[in-house]
Amino acid sequence: MSRDAIDELPILTDIVELHATGSFPRPDPEDDASSPYDSSLLSPDDISALQAALVSRMMNLTDELLHAAARDIEAVMFERVIDRLRAALPELVAAALREHLATNED
């Protein structure tokens, strides 16, 4: 690598060079038998309980948000239908009256 100062940020060509020469530092492989959540802070049962609680809360929130969105969509669609009816009904009624009155005059 052509950089003298260690404190400088590497650029893409430096990273490619490190990978090509095999001198790029690789993390030590972790024990495959251990869980990715092992931190010695919580037991596996505590982690499972926490995971279940988080999933439950997220599902409840998702359910609540979806129902609220459905109600909002329903309200918007209801307003659109009412607006279309308000626009179309006067002409519909007028046409029906004209037809009805025209048949009665004959």
QUIGI-V568294 format. One record per helix or strand of 2 or more residues. SS is the DSSP state (H for helix, E for strand). FROM is the first residue (numbers start at 0). TO is the last residue. If there is no record, write none. Layout:
# QUIGI-V568294
SS/FROM/TO + SS/FROM/TO
This chain:
# QUIGI-V568294
H/11/20 + H/43/104
